[in-house]
Each structure stands twice: as C-alpha cells, then as structure tokens.
Amino acid sequence: MNRKALLIFFVITFGLAWFLFSIPLALGEPQSSLRQTSTLIAWTAAMWAPGIGAIVATVYGMRQPLSGLNLRRIGEWRAYLWAWLLPPILAILAGVFTVLFGFGKLDLQFTQIRQALENAPGGQTVPAWLVVLIQALLSLTLAPLFNTLFGLGEELGWRGFLLPQLLPLGQGRAILLNGLVWGIWHAPAILQGHNYPSQPVLGVFLMIIFCILMGTIFAWLYLRTRSPWAPALAHGSLNATAGLPMLFLKDVDTTLGGTVLSLAGWIGMVLLVLWLLWSKRLPLETDSTEALPKLA
C-alpha cells in the first residue's frame, strides 16, 4: 500500500465531498426550492470527489500514469449484464420482502402518483399507470446509462483505486474495509435525512452496513473485469432502480422497506453475497504480480 497516495486520496475524497454535502445547509429551509436545487447540484458533484481523489493520488502520489486506473479496460462482457440487471432484481426483491414482512402495502392504484398528478397543472388528464410505466421503463433502460457517468466518479475512487490499494490485506479484509469507508463517506448526507429520513442518526450505521453488502457486489464486478466501468454501470443501475418498488407501495417507512437500502432490501443482498461465496465466485484467484485476479 502506498501511504502517501492513500493520504492524498482520503483528504480529497472526504474533504471535497463533505464540503459539498454541507453546502445546502446554508441555503434556506429544507423544503425550499433553493435548498432542494442546491442539494441536487452539490451532492451530484460530490459523487466525483472519489474519482478526483483517485486521479490526483495516482498521478502525484504514486507517480503513475492514469492508465493505472484501468479506464481503457473493459473486461468480460458478461459482467456488464450482471452490473445492469442485479440492481433491479435486488429492487424487486426489496419490494417483495417489504410486503411479506408488513413494512408496506401493495398499492396497484398508485395512490401517491395519483395525488401528485391531481396537484399538477393538467395532471388530472394523465393516467397514473402511464406515469408508472414510463418511470419504470426509464429506470431500467436509459437511466442506468446516464447515471453511470456519475457512478464512475465514485467507482473510479472506491473500486478503481482504493480496493486495489487494500488488496495486499487479502480480498476479504480489502472488500470489508472498502465498504466501511464508502459507508462512512456518506455520513453528512445521511444525517441530513437522505435515504433514512425517519432515522438520520441510526441511518449512518445502516448506510455502512448497506455499503459493505453492496460494496461486496461491486467489488466482485471490479475484480472480475479489472475495470471501474463494470461497478460504475452497476452503481448507475442501482441509483436508477433502488427506489423503484415505491411506485407500487404505500404506507412505507423507507428505513424498514421500499428500497434496496432498507432493511427489507438487505435480504436480497445478503443472499447474493452468500451465493457468491458458496459458488466460489468470491474470493477470486489473484495474480501475485498485480494483486488482482486472473481472468480465465
């Protein structure tokens, strides 16, 4: 591990992102349009803090060219099918477990969408099912590709740079620490009510657990391809589909159910991680000269 490079990475990744996460706090009340707009812009920009940290740490900390981040590498194409499809599958499972455990109710009348349309100019003429259909199709098709551009900012840092730096500790420890750091990085946003609005303090710890579980899946995609593009696509697909079950549910506390990040959403991730371990897809064989996996 290159300690100088790691220090540069952490200073930029946390310093820049936590500054951007904090900007909305100085801009109006939580429900004001200024606050919401600034949150969207600042937090989207924060997604590239790990990527910038990785670039600077690689060039100035490790004195290596950017090719060391494997941006030109694609790897096994089948991994990209996993990257695209696993997040919506996990979202579907989150919705199913939400209903099974009573964390929410199935709502095929699309109550929330109908209410939103009734309050929108001309919305009364738009069928709720059409809005749901369009949102679902976009979440499964174009949105993952668009979100990949921002997901790459995080994945270039977390999986493209940090994970390989931690691999000398062993894949298990590296993946665990990688997810732990990723979760802590989200703390300022979670404390402002992001993802777990009913439990912002507890949500910090819930986010860490989520990041360890999802980070294991993203790490598997990276190790399988040795490319940040596969986990970036998975990250984009996750951001596009994580809340998809909420279109079909009502009376949900998102801490307990309704999204992939909720307690109900953890079940699918745990099952997937156990399957990766049971099927010996993790840990992968490593090449001692690269501390990265061999690809058959």
DAZIMO-V936023 format. One record per residue. BURIAL is 1 if it has 24 or more other ideal C-beta (glycine too) atoms within 12 Angstrom, else 0. Layout:
BEGIN
BURIAL
BURIAL
END
This chain:
BEGIN
0
0
0
0
1
1
0
1
1
1
0
1
1
1
0
1
1
1
0
1
1
0
1
1
0
0
0
0
0
0
0
0
0
0
0
0
0
1
1
0
0
1
1
1
1
1
1
1
1
1
1
1
1
1
1
1
1
1
0
0
1
1
0
0
0
0
0
1
1
1
1
0
0
0
1
1
0
0
1
1
0
1
1
1
1
1
1
1
1
1
1
1
1
1
1
1
1
1
1
0
0
0
1
1
1
1
1
0
0
1
0
1
1
1
0
0
0
0
0
0
0
0
0
0
0
0
0
1
0
0
0
1
0
0
1
1
0
0
1
1
0
0
1
1
1
0
1
1
0
1
1
1
1
1
1
1
1
1
1
1
1
1
1
1
1
1
1
0
0
0
1
0
0
1
1
1
1
1
1
1
1
1
1
1
1
1
1
1
1
1
1
1
0
1
1
1
0
0
0
1
0
0
1
1
0
1
1
1
1
1
1
1
1
1
1
1
1
1
1
1
1
1
1
1
1
1
1
1
1
1
1
1
1
1
1
1
1
1
1
1
1
1
1
1
1
1
1
1
1
1
0
1
1
1
1
1
1
1
1
1
1
1
1
1
1
1
1
1
1
1
0
1
1
0
0
1
0
0
0
0
1
1
1
1
0
0
0
0
0
0
0
1
1
0
0
0
END
